[in-house]
Amino acid sequence: MRAVVFERFGEPAEVREVADPAPAPHGVVVRVAATGLCRSDWHGWRGHDPDIALPHVPGHELAGVVEAVGDRVAGWRPGDRVTVPFVCACGTCAACAAGDQQVCERQTQPGFTHWGSFAEYVALDHADVNLVPVPEGMSYATAASLGCRFATAYRAVVQQGRLAAGEWVAVHGCGGVGLSAVMIAAASGARVVAVDVSARALELAHAFGAAECVDASRTPDTAAAVLDLTGGGAHLSLDALGSPATCAASVAGLRRRGRHVQVGLLPSADGTTPVPMGRAVALELELLGSHGMAAHTYPPMLELVRAGVLRPDRLVTSTIGLEAVPAALAAMGTAPGAGVTVVEP
């Protein structure tokens, strides 16, 4: 099969022929119809993820058709249209038994712990736990956008963030995750403040329901802007980018007893990120993490998509082939882009 491969962290990837994958006894092989290009893939390419062994094929947001099935898989057959969370759970550990597959103790992640979906085929583990059927009428590009960014944003806003209608929500960073969060929060009846350095990203945020937009390239103190626009601070704030500055601004822009949800990855040399904990203590803030979404919790989100309440298809702003992935992956470090780029192998 053809796949995007890199041999060294931070050096150019290339498209080449590699061996086709085979399914594990509990797994499947999926023919990739569409796969999203995500900033997490850039983090992996840069060497920020300790699980990656070289050479490597990135890619973790995907949808496609089951091609081959392991002999212990009960619920899936070749030809089934499927997508999958980026966290593939084992189904048997204590976290999985509690229904928290998104933090499985023995999780695997395509594009990180093993070769991913920037390829014609990808192997996925524990299919009966992790695969999600793609509804008839939903495009593969839309389904692929659910696996990481949209589902992650849905859980961060609705489940972890416990959003209530009428609350103020601040979203720092309006890439794929951030725009998804804007759309989900607005559809849930919240008033959204979108924060980004890109005029195009803020334009999309406004189109997806943001009531206010803050241009961080022109506003040095974005937290102060959020406090002013919301009349005292956001009830819920998300760092959807993942940087020390956006994390701190998200916390600093909350009102008393507000909730911060960290969604963007925060790589640093020593594994630490400064957070204004004095404010967290004084205002009794909640500081939460959000890491994907378990497959069994997809149905309510899919029903909102089916009903047209949520429109993840509107987030797809670019479609490219495998040959364009190496350059697009490298560019995410300096120009993450607005919306979601989908790769169609």
N, C-alpha and C positions, 0 to 999 in steps of 0.2 A: 504494500500500500504506500501511498504518498503521505508524507507527514512533515511537519515543521520541527526541526531538530536543532538544539544548540549543544555544543561540546564544552564550552566554558562560560561561566557566569559573566554577563555584561558584554560578551562578544557576539557578533552577528549570528543569528540563526539562519538556517537554510532549509529549503524544501528538498527532500530526497526520498528515495525508495527505502523502506524498512520492512521487516517481516510483519506479516499479519498477526494480530493477537489471537489467542485461543481462550475460550471461557474457562474460568475456574469451575469446579463442581457445583458451587453455589452461585455462580455468576453467569453473565451473558456477555456477548459481543454485540455492540450496536453499530450499525452503519450510520455515520454522522451525516445528518441532513443540514444542520445549522449549529453553530457554536459561537458564543459571544467572546469578544475580546475585552478583557477586564483588567483593571489596574492591578489586581492580585496576580495576574499572569506576569505583569511587569516586575512586581516584587520578586516573584520566583526566578525570573530571568536574571535579575540583578544579584541573586544569591542571598536574599533575605529570609528564605525558608529552609530550615535545617533538614527537612525531610527529603529534599530533592537530591537524587544521585545522578551523576552525569555519565553518558549523554542523556538528554531528556527531551521529551515531547510535552509542551505545555497545553493548556486548554482545559476548562472545567465547567463551563456553562454549555449544556448541549441538549439537543433533541434529535431523534432519528428513529430508525426502525431496527427491531431486534433481528439479528442475523444468525446467531448461534446461541444455544442454551446449554448450560451445564446439566449433568444428569441428576442433580439434587434440587433443581429449580422446579417448583410446582405451579406457579401462577402465570407464567409467561411462555409465549411461543414465537417462533420466527414469524416476522411480518407485523408484530404488534408495534404500534406507534407509542413512543415513550419519551419521557424526560426523567431527570434525576436531580436531587439536591447535590450540591457540591460536596457535602459531607455524607459519605456512604457509611452507614452504621453497621455494626456486627449483628445487632438484634438480640444479643444474649447477656451483655454486661449489665451492671447495676443501673447505669444511666439509661440504657435502652429499656430495661424492665420498668423504669419509672416513666417512660414515654419521652425521654429527653435524648432522642437519637442525634440531635444536632451537636451534642457534646459527648458522643460515644467515646468510651475509654479505649476502644480498639478501632477507631474510625480509619477509613481510607479516603483519599481525595484524588480523583483523576486530575492529572496535571501537576500534582505535588508528590504524593506518596508513590505514585506510579504514573506511567505514560498517560497523557491526556487526549483531548479531543481535537487538537489542531492536526487532524489526520482524517483519513477516510473511514477508519474503524477505531473503536475504543472498547476496552474490556472494563466491565463494572462488576463490583463484588456484591454478594448477598442480595441478589436481585429481588427476592420475595419481600425483603424489608425496604428496599430503596427505590425501586422503579415506580414511576407515576404515569398513568395512562394519559396520553395527549388527546383531549376531546376532539371529536370530529368537527371539522370546520375551523379549528385553530391551526394557524400556520406553524411550521417548524421554527421559523425565525422568532415568532412570538413565544413559543414554548421554550426555546433556548434562553430567552431573556429572563425567564422565571427562575432558573436554577440557582443563580447566585444573587444577582443584584435585586430583582423585584421581590423574590421570596425573602431575602435577607431584610429588605426595607419593610416588607409587610410585617414580619415578626418584630422588628425593632420598633415600629410605630404602634402596632395593634396589641401584640402580646407582651413584649417587654416594656414598652412605653406606656401601655394602658391608656391610650388617648381617649379623651371624652370630647364629644361635640361641643364647640364653642371655645375650646382652649386655644391658646397661642402655641404654635410650634415653630421653632427655628431649625433650619436645615443648613448646616455649614458644609459647602461643597456640593455642587450640582452636576456631578457626572451621572453615570447610570444609577448608582444607589441613591444619590441625593434627589434626582429627578423622580425616581420611583417613590421615594418617601414624600416628596411634595404632592404627587398625584394621589397617593393613598391617604395622606392626612387631609387634603382638601376634600376628597370624596367622603371622608368620615365626618365632615362638618367642622373641621378645625380652620383657624386662620393662620396662614403660613407666612413666615418671613424666610425668604431664600437668600443665601449669602454665597457669593462666588466672585472670582476675579474676571470671569469671562462674560462679556456682554451677550454672546450667543447663548450661553448656559442660562443666564438670567432671563433672557427672552423666552426660552423654552419653559423655564420654571413658571413664569407668568402665564404662559399658555396652558400649563397643566394645573393652574389653580392658586398659585402664590398670590397672596393679597399685597405683600410688600417685597421689594427686592433691595438688597444692599450690595453695592459694587465694592468689593474688598480692595480692589486696586486703587480706589479713590477715597476709601474710608479707613484710616489707620486703626481706629478702635471700633471694630465691628460689634463687640459686646455692648458698648455704650449705645450704638445705633439700635440694636435689638431691644435693649432696655427702654429706650425712648419710644420706639415704634409700637411696642406692646403695652406701654403704660405700666411698667414695673418689672418686666421680664417675661420670658417664655415659661409656660407650664412644663413643656417638654422640648428638649433640644438634642439634636443629633449631630455628632461629628461624622459625616459621611465621606470625608476625604482621608483623614488619618495623618495628622501632623501635630507637633507640639502646639503650634499656634492655634489651629482650629479646635483642638481639644480644650485648650485653656479658654478660648473665646466662648465655646459652647457652655462650659460650666459658669463662666462669668456673666453670661447673658440670661441666667435663670432667675426667676422670682423665688420667694421663700417657699421651701418645700417642693421645689421643682425637681424634674427628673432629667438627668443627662444619660444618653445612650451612646456608647462608643461603638461605632460600626466599622469605620475605616481602620485598617491595620496601622500600627505605630512602630515601625522598625527603628531601632536606634542601636548605637554601638554597644551600650551596656545594658540594653533591655529595659530602660526606665524612661518615663516621660513625666516632666513636671506638671503637676495638677494643683490648682489653687484650693488646697484642702481646708485652709482656714475659712474660706467662704462656704465650703461644704458643711463644716461644723456649725458655723454661725447661723446659716439659713436652713439647716437640716435637709440638705439636698440628697437625692439618691443618685449614685453613680453606678451605671449598669453597663454590662457588655451584651452584645448580641452577635451570635455566630451561626448564621444560616437558619434553616428551618427544616424540621423533620418531615419526611414524606407523608406520614399519616395525618399531618395538619394542613395539607394542601387543599382539601375539598372546599372549605369556605372561601378561600382566595379564588379558586378556579370558578366557583359559582358566581362571584362578583365579576370576574372576567367574562364569563358566558353571558351574564345579564347586561354587559356593557357599562357597568358602573366603574370598572377599572379598565384602562386601555393600554396595556403594556406594549401593544403594537406601535403606538404613537412614539414610543421611546427610541425605536430603531431609526437612526438617522443615516446609517451608511451600511452597505453590503459589499464585501470584498471576497476574493478567492484566496486560496492558500498561498499563492505566490506573493501576495501583498502583505502577508502577516509579518514577516521579519521586520520590515521597515515600520509598519504600524505599531508593532510591539515596542520597538526601540523608542519611537516618538512619544510614547505615553509618559515617559519621564519628564519631558518638558512641555508637552501639549496633550494632556489627557483627553481633550475633546469633549464635545457636548453630546449627550445622548448615548446610545448604544450602537457599537459597530458589530455587525454579525458577519461571521465567516461562513461561506457555503462551499465545503470541499468539493 
